[in-house]
Each structure stands twice: as structure tokens, then as C-alpha cells.
Amino acid sequence: MRITRRQLLQAGAVAGTGLLASPGSPAAATRGPASGQQAMFAEQLPTLDDLGVLDMQAGGSTSLWIRNARHRFQEQMGLTNTLAYQEAGSSRTYLGPVIVARRGTPFELTVHNGAILHPLAFAIDSELLPAGRDDAKRPRMAVHLHGGNTSPQSDGGPDQAFGPGESYTYRYGNNQDAAGLWYHDHALGMTRLSVYAGLAGAYLLRDTPGPGGSGIDTGDGTHLPPPPFEVPLIIQDRMFTPDGSFAYPPNPDLNGPDGGPRPWAPEFFGDVATVNGKCRPNLDVARGKYRLRVFNGSNARFYDLKFDAAGSALAFHQIGSDGGLLNAPVRLNRLVIGPGERADLVVDFAGLPAGSRVILRNSARAPYPDGPAAVVRGGLPLPQIMQFTVTSLAGFAVPLPARLRATPITDLRSVHTVATRQMALVEVANADDVPVMALLNNRMFDSPDVTVVKSDTLEQWELINTTEDAHPIHLHFSQFQVRDRQKFDVQAYLGETGYVDPATGLVTPGRGSAIPVKPFLIGRPKGPADNEQGWKDTVVAFPGEVTRIRVPFGAAAAGGAPLAIGSSFKGEYVWHCHILEHEDNDMMQRYVIE
């Protein structure tokens, strides 16, 4: 969404909290650094062993508890009130364990809600909550396996929340390609705050060796770097007050129910990069290959990442996307990744001398892609994410396979589709041109206009972005493919949809309908980049473009050709923007498979 006063306030201080001590004052000296001023690369990155592994490769059942905790993001900072997923015997204070599962081996996960209050109670927006809910003192939770080919009952959707003292059991069939999935909270109206507080974790689905599996992504080090050379990178931007508490600035451009600034804001952009729960950490690496499982766990921030080795870009390979391995490694110098997306990378440090330092840098603007770059113009850059320090130790040296799959990915462009649907992305602003919400097809989440699809069919969805910013669009249940993108005339298209009220000149929720975009297209379509030609569950829809995706709604949707998903289910799911502030208000819609 467009830049607001909120971003100008965020550019140099913690806005709206009243907790920022004056520079040089005793309070500032004793309470820790101002947000954004934490030391860089001062602490080691938590790796798999530090994060904790919940190994479910043999199946069975297990439990997690959601609990309040206090976490130290950096040694010089105060403790932060957080939420964490804890397994039996764990004292984890942020995020959750890395769940490791095996393709084709199901297990059950029971999650117990042991939270007694919400660490970001001050940022709860009552207008976004179901009637009668008090999430400040009794926070609801729902666990969504993002990218999972799950039944509706185990999807962890926004309406499946459960309160303190309650539990919910999810059954994960793992009947899909090996991939880097992740799990996170999804409670209606609270996702942005509960994920921010710590409710997220990595889920690594390993392949089955031999027939039925690719034999590549088995985790045993035969082909790809295994632990300790396999490292998750859960990247999140955060903001803190001087005492170490989370900050989440309110919206100075909108009034809340109490007459003060509304707690909800169009996007949250933090001024500190955290990776695996540590502020701008360092990882000591051996001279060899590392498999970096990158998760964009931020609320709203996109990243344009590169590995900077003394001013030169260190090339790397992307070997997998959201839904599993690519057909072959793709050599890159930079990677753009939106909220909710994952990227499976192999970086080789063997060519660098011991003592070399490689900085993971980010150049993406906020909002992406056309937000201001300079801080003085309201820009909110986050240029340094973490550091890698090369040691003298020998590392993993097995050559990267030229082919990553025994059977190539089925190309859905040549498969018959039963329907093409126009899905419009819309921003709603008030008379002062201040954004008040974002919508899909100009409908609120509680709209009765629910999309109905047939099980085991293939559809083409055209994501028509009429807004000024990029949106990462996520579909529950399926793994799809990007067909192409094409520019279109936004204003002419909007004028024909009926979304705009002639009396006010404003987009008004509930009006009009999405219409075919073909008469408004500009130029020729452009196919996906090489590293986007795999299975996806989250796709970036760029402003002023239609993004076409081919979506299988069941394992038999391609007439027997193999897909990333191996199960078919019927029931209700959701699709939404994965900018969490948008998802909570109200850029999410239901769809039903029947």
C-alpha cells in the first residue's frame, strides 16, 4: 500500500510507543540500544541443533505446547515477552522446533494452547476479531502447515482457532513431494501479531529413498549437504523498545474505536533483521557447500538478497522452491523472496580463504517494489541481514547433482484446464486517500460469495493486481505452477468492474465483480524465471500485472501425471495475501472443493 505517515515515523524512532528514551539519558544507557542500533554479527546463528529438531520421520504422534516466554534476541538487549511452540521438556523461548518428517509417513500433532496473555495485546485491533473475543487475555491459536497437502480438518485455517486450555489434533499425511514447508499461527484477525510474537517454525519433509522417491532429498548427505551443513534461515524483521519489548507502531492516519490511532496499519516494517531469533547474527562456516533453507517469515517485508564477499557477489544455486526441488540447479547472483515464500539454496564457500566474511545483504524497497529508497523520503531499508565467516575447516565437497529429480516436474501448461477464473486484488481507501483495507475480488472475508471448484480438476487463476504494491498470494491445500505474467491497464480495468462507487469515486467493498482482463492487456506475457519453474504455494503478484497460475485441486488433476501433491480432499480452504496485515484485514477469501 502507499506510504503513510506511519512509515515516516518509523524511519528514525519507535513510533507511538512512548518508550523511546532520549539519546544519552540514563534510561537509554541502562535499558539497552535503540531499535535498529543493536550490534551487528555479534552472536552465532542458532542452527538445527540449537533450534531443536522434532523428528517425526518414523510417524506416530507427538505434542506441542504454545506458551508465553521471555526471549533474548541479543545479549546486550533486555528480555522480550514472546510466544513459543515447545515440545515436551523444552524451554524454547521463541519460534518452534524444526519438524522433520518423511514423505509418505503420516503422524499426528496435538497442539495445546497454554498461553495466558498476548505479548502484543497493545496492538490488537478489536475491529478485526470475531465478536466477543478477548485475545489480549485469552489468545486464540490455530496452527497452519503452510504448503501442506492436508485435509480441511487439519488445515489450521482462520476459523479453526482454539482458546487457552484447549487443544487441537492435526493429522499430517505427508503425501507430497519433499520440500521445505513451515508452520505458523493463523487465528482470524490475529495472525500478524501471533507470528510476530514467535509462533512459526520450519517443517522439513524428507524424501523416501528408492522407488517412489527421487532419492535426492533424503537428508543423508549422499547428494545434498546434510546437517550440520544444512541450515534453516527464518528471516524476520522486528522492532524493539529500549527495554527489549516488541514495538508495533499504531497507524497515525486512522482512528481506532477509542479515538486514538488505530492499532492496525497497512504493513509492518521492522528496523532490525532477525534470523532464527537472533538480531543480525553470524554463522561460522567451513570451506564447502551449505544448504540454506530460506524462509521469509516477515509480516510484510520482501527481500532482494545477495551474498556480498568483499564487494563482489558470491554466486549460488537455487535447488528448490516452495513445493520441492527444481528439475535442475539454477545459478543466481540475487534472490527476491516475498513473505511466506521459501527458497532452497546451495552456497559454496570453498573458494574463499579462511577469515573471509560474506554479508547477506538486502536491497528490496518497502513497500515492494516501488517504495522510497532513501530514509529521508520515508524509506525503510534493511540492508544487512546476517554474516558468514569462513573458517579453515574443510566442508562438504560432494558435487551438486546436474539433475535434481528422477522424473521431471509435470508441465501444467500443456494440461487441460476446466475453468479460468479472474481474481482481482483491490485496495480500499477512504476520502483522505488513506488505505483502510485490502480485498480479493472486492469482497470481505465473511462474504457469501465463495469460490467453488471441483475435486481433481485443474484451473487457471488470473491474479489481477490493481494495487500499487506486490502481493504474495498463498493458496492452502495445493501446490501450483506459475504460467506467466502480463501488464494491463489498471484504471481502465477498474472502471469496468463496478468496484468504484460513482457517488464517491472510491472503491467500495461488495460492489461489482472481477471481469476478464483480456481487453485491457498490454504487451506480451512473460514466462516465469528459471527458479520459479517449480511447485509453488505462494506467488508474487506484481502491481499492474496479471499473474496466471495453474492450480491442481487434487492429486488426479493432471490426468494421472505426477504432481507435487498426492492426496485429494473435499471441503473448505482459504486463499489470501501473505502480507499478514493484509490477510488480517481483509485480503482473504474462502474456497470450497467439492
N, C-alpha and C positions, 0 to 999 in steps of 0.2 A: 504494500500500500504506500501511498505518497508520504513524504517526510512530514512529520508533525513537530510541534514544539517539544514533545517528549524527547525526540532524538537530540535536539539542541541542548536540552538539559542534561541528557546522558553523556554528552561528548566530553565533559570535563569533571563531572561530580556525580555522586549518588543522588538522584533526583527524588524529591518527595518523601524522604525518609526522616529528615530532621536529625540524622545521626552522624553526619559528617563533621568531625572536629576540625577546627581551624588549623591550617598547617603551622607546625611549630609549637602548638599548645601542649600542655602536659597530657591532656587526654589523647591527643594524636600520638604522642611519644609512647604512651603506655598501652594503648589499645590496638596497636598494630598498624600496618601500612594501609593507606587509602586504596580503594578498589582500583585495580589496574596497575598498581605500583609494587606488587609482590615481586620478589627476586626471581630472575629467570634461570631455569635449568639447575636449580639448587638441590633438587631431590630426585631420587631414582623413580622411574616409571614403575608402577605395580604391574607385574607380568602375570601369566596364568597362575602360577603358584601363589602369588600374593593376592590375586583376586579371589582365588578359591575355585576349585572345579567340583561340580556336582555331576559325577559320572553315571549316566543312565544308559550306557551302551548295551547292558545286559537286560534292560527292561525292568519291569517290576513297578513299584510305587515309591513315592517319596513326598516330602512336605517342605514347604517354605513358610516362614512367618514374616509378616510385614510389621516392623517395629520402629518406634521412634529411637533415634540415636543422636550422638554428637560426633562430628567428624572434623578432622583437622586437614584442610586442603594443602597446607604448607606449614612447616614447623614454626615460622615466625608469626603465623596467624592464630587468632583465637579459635575456639571450638565453634562449629556451625551446627545448629539444630537441623537434623536431616530425617529422612525415612530410608530404610534399607530392607532388602529381602535377605533373610537369614535362614540357613538350613540348621538342622539340629546341631547344637554345640558351637554354633558360630557366634562371634561377637562383631561381625561386619558392621560398619557404620555408614556405608554409602554404596549404592548400586546393589547388584545381586551377584551370586556365583555365576561362573561361566558353566552353563549346562552343556554337557557333551552327550549327544545321542547318536544312535546308529540307524542308518536307513533301513526301513522295514521292521524295526523293533519298537513296538509301542511301549509306552509307560504312562502311568497316572501321576499327576501332580496335584496335591491338595494344598491350597494356599489359605493360611489362617490370617485374618485381619486382627492384628494386635495393636494397631495404632490407637493412641489415646487422645491425640490432638494433631492438628496440621501445622507444620513449621512455617507455612506461608499463609496462615489464617488471615493476616492483614491484607492479602491480595485477592481473597476470594470475592467474586462478583456474584451477589445473590440473584441478579437478573438471569444468570446462566444456569442456575441449579434447578433440579426438579422441586416442585412445591413441597414445603415442609422440611427440607433437608438442612441440617446444621453440620456442614463439613468442617467447620473450624474445630468443633469438639468431638464430632463423630464422623471422621472422614470415610467416605465410601471408596472402595477399591474394585478394580476389575483388571485382570491380567490378560493382555492380548499377546499371542505369539505372532509377531509381525513377520509375514511371509509364510506362515504355516498353512498347509492344506488340511484344515481342521473342520470338524462338524460345526454347525451353528451353536450347539450346546457348549462346545469347548473353544469358541472363537474369542471369548473375552471382550465382547462388544460393549458399547457405552451403556446399554440398558441392562447389563448383567452384573451390575455392581453389588457388593455385599458390605455390610457395615461392621464396625468393631465387635469382636466376639463371635463373628460368623466366619464360615469357611466355604470354599468352593473347590470342587474337584474337576480338573481338566484331564481329558484323555488325548494324548498326542500320538497319532498313528505313525508319524514319521515316514509316510508312504509318499516320498517325493525325493527329488534329487538332493544329493549332499550340497549344503550351502551354509553360508553364514547368516542365520536368522537372528532376531533379537526379541526380547520380551519386555513389555513396559505397561505401565498403568494406562487405563482407557476409560475411567469413570466419566460419565456425562458431565460436561461443564467444569471438570477439574483436571483434565489430562495435562494441561500446560504446567500446573502447579505441582502435581504429584511426580511427574517425570523430572521436573526441575529439582524437587526435593531429594531425588535419588532413586526413584522406582524404575529402574531399567537394568538390563543385563544381556550379555551375549549368549547365543544358543548356537553351538557348532554341531551341525549334522554331518556325521562322517559317512563315507560310502562303504558299501559291502564289497569285499574283495571277490574276484572271480565272476562267474555268470550272474547277471542281474545287477551288477555294479560296474562302474567304469574302471575300477581297480586303481584309480589315480588318487582320489581324495580320501584315502583311508586313514591318514594321520600317523602312519607308521614310519614315515621318512624315506620310503622306497623311491618316491618321485618328487615330493614337495617337502619343503623344510618342516620338520616336526618340532614340537616343544623341545628345548627352550627357544628354538629359532622361529616358532610360530607365536605371534604376539597380537592380541586384540588391542585396538586403539579406539576407545569410546570417546569421541571428541565432543565436548560440550562447552559453550560459553556461559559464564556465570558472572555475577556481580555481588560484591560484599560490602557491608558497612565496616568501619574500623574495628569493631569488636569481633568481627568474623562472621556475623549473622548474614544470611542471604538478604540481598536487596532485590526488590522487584518494583520499579517505579510505577506509580499510577499514571493515568492519562490526563494531562492538564487541559486537553482540548474538549473533554466531555465531562459532564456532571454525573455523579452517581446518585443513588436514591437518597443519600443523606445531604446532598447539595455540594459535597466536596468532589475532588477529582475521581472519575470513575476508575475502579481497580483494573478493569480490562483495558488493554492497549492493543493497537493493531499488530504489533510484533514486539518481542523482547530481543534486544541485542546486548549481550554482556560485554564487559571490557576486560575480562580475564579468560584465557583459554585454559580449560582443564582437560586432562586426558587420563582416563581410568581413575578419576577422583583426585588428581593432583594438579596443582597450578603449574603450567608450562614446565613439565618435568624433563629429565634427561634419561636416556637409555644407553648404557654401555653395550656396544655390540662387538662381536667377533668379526674377523675379516672373512666374510662369506655371505651367503644368501639368508634373508629373513622373509618370512611370510607374514605380512602385516594385514590383519583383518580389520579394515577401517569401517567404523560405524559413525555416521553423522547423527549424534544423539541430541543435537541442539534444538531449541524450540523453533527458531525461525532463521538462523544464520546458514547461508550457503558458504562453502569453502572452495577456493580455487588453489589447490595445493601444489607445491613443488618442493623437491629436496635440494636445498642450496648447499653445495660443497665449496666453500671459499669463493662464492660469487659465480660459480658455474652450476648449471642444473645437472643433477645426477639422474640419468635416465633410469627408468624402472619398467616393470611389466605388470599389466593388469591381467590376472588369470581368471577372475570370476566377477560376476555382478550379483544382484540381489538373490537370484534364484539358483545359483550354482556356477560351475565352471563354464568358461567360454570354450569355443572349439579349439582355439589356439591362443597362446600368449600374445598380447598387444603391447608393443613398446610405446611408452609415453614419456613426455617431459613434464606434464602437468595433469592434474585431475580435478574436474569440477564435480562436487558431490552435494546434493541437496538434503535437507532434513528428512530422515527416515531411510535414505539410501545407504547401501553398503558397497564396498569395493574390496576385492581380494587382490592384494598386491604382492609381488616379489621384488625386493630391493637387494642388490648385490653390493656389499661394502668391501669386497675382496680387492678391488683396485685402488683403494685408498690407504695411505700409510698410517701406521699406528699414531694416535694422537689427533687424527683429523676429526673435525667437528662438522656435522651436517645438520642444518636447521630446516625443520619442516615449516615452510612459510605459506602464508595465505594472502591472496590479493583480491579476493571477492569483495565487491561493494555490498553495502547493506542500506536499504533493501536491494536484493539482487534482481536484475543485473545492472540497473541504472541509477542506483543511489549515489549520493555525492561521495567523492573520494576524500576530499580534504576535511579535516575536523572542523575548521573554521566555517565551513559551509554546511555543517551538520553531519558530516561523515562519521561513521562508527567503525573504523578499521580494527582488525585484529590480526596484525601481520605475522606474529610469531607464535607457533603452536607448541613445539617441543624441540628437543635437540637429541641427536645421536652422536656418541663419542666412540670412535673406533679404537679398539684395544689391539694388542699384539697377538691375541689368541687366534688360532685357526678356526674357521667356522664351517658351515655346511657348504659342501662344494659339488654336490650332485648336479649335473646339468639339468636345466629346465626342459621338460619334455616339449617337443615341437608340436605335438598334438595332445590335447588335454582330455579328449573324450574318445572312447572306443566307437561310439555311434554318434555322428554329428547331430547337432540340435535340429529338430524338425523346423523347417522354414514355413511359418504360418502364412506367409504372403501368397502361397500357391494353394492354400486350403480354402474351400468354400465357406463363406460366412452366411448365416441365416438372417442377419439384420445389421444395419448400420444405424448407430444412434448418435444424435447430436447432444453433447453435454457441455453446456455453457458455464464458464467461470465468470462470476459477476461481483463487482464491488458496489456496496451501498453507502452513500454519503448523505450527510444532512445538508440543510440550506447554506451552511457555512463552509461547505466542501470538506467537512471533516469525516473520515471513514467511520462508520458505526458498525459494520459487519461485512462479511464476505459470504457469498452463497453459491450453490451449484444449481443451475437451471432456474435461478431466481426464486428458489423455494427454501423455506425454513426447514430445520431438521424434522419437526413434527408435522410436516405437510403430508396429506393423504396421497399425494402423487408419488407413488413408489414404483420404481422400475422393476418389471417382471421379466426374467429370462428363463429359457428352457434348459434343463439339465443336459449335459453332454453335447452342447452346441457351441459353435464359435461365432463371436460377434466382433464387429469393428466399432470401436468407440472413438468419436471425434471430440477431443477436448479442446473447446473453443475459448481461448483466453482473451476476454475483453478488458482485462485489468492492466495496470501499468507495471506489474511485477511478475516474476516467475513463481509458479506454484508447484510443489512436489505432490502429485496426485497418487494416492495409495488405494488399491483395491484389496479388501480382505478376501481370503479363500484361494485366489488364483495366482498363477504366475503367467504373465503375458509377454508379448513382444512388441517393440516399437516398430511401426511400419515406416512413417515419415513425418515430416513437419512442413508447414507451408504458411506463408504470411497471408493476411486477409485485411480488408478494410473494416476496422473496428467500429467506427462511428456509423457507417452505412449499415452494418450488420445490426448494431444495437437499435438503430432507428426502425428496423423491420420486425424486431422481436416482440414489441409491445411492452418491454420491460420498463420503459420510461413513461411516467405519468405526464401527459401533455399539460396539465394544470400547473405542475410544479417544476417540470423539466428534470425530475430526479428519478433514478432507478428506484422502483417501489416493490418490495417483496411481495410475491404472489401474483404479479401481473405477467401477462404474456406467456410465451413458450419459446424454447430453443427451436431454431429453424435451420434448414440445410445451409451450409456455409458456401457451397459451390459458387453461387453467383457473385460472391464477394472476395473470391480468392485472388491473390496477387502473385505473379511469377510461377515458378515451378516448384514442386515438392522436393525436399531434400531428405535423403535417407539418413538413418542413424549412423553415428560414428562407429568405428570398428569395436570399441569397448562397450558399446551399447547394444550390440547384436547378440545378446544372450537373453536369459529369462529375467524378467523384471516384475516387481510388485509395486514399485514406486517410480514414477516417471516425472521429469521436469517439463511442465507446460510453460513455454516462454511467452512473454507478453506479445500480443498482436499476432499470435500464430495459432494454427490448429495443429494439434498433435494427435496423430492417428495410431491407435494401438489395436492389436488383435488379441482378444481375451477368450480363452477357453473356460467354459463354465462346467467343467467335469473332465475326467480322465479320458473319456472316449470322444472328445470334441473334435479330434483331428482324424476321425475315421480309422482309428487303430494305430496311427503313427505315435511314437513315444512323445510324451510331454513331460514337463518338469513336475507336474502334479500327478499322483497315482490314484487318487480317490475322488469319487463323486458324492456329493451330498445335496440335500434339498433343504431349503429354509431361508431364514433372513440373515443378511450380512449388511455391511456398510461400505461405502467408499467416501473418501474425504481428502482434503488438503492436509498435508502433514506439517505445515506450519501450525504449531499447536494452538496459538492464539486464534487462528482462523478456524481450525477444527472445533474449538470450544464455542465459537460464535460466528457463524452457524453453518460453516462450509463443510457440511457432511450430510449425506443422504443414504437412506436405506435402499437396498435392492433385494429381491427375492428370487431364489432359484426354485423352479417348480417342475 
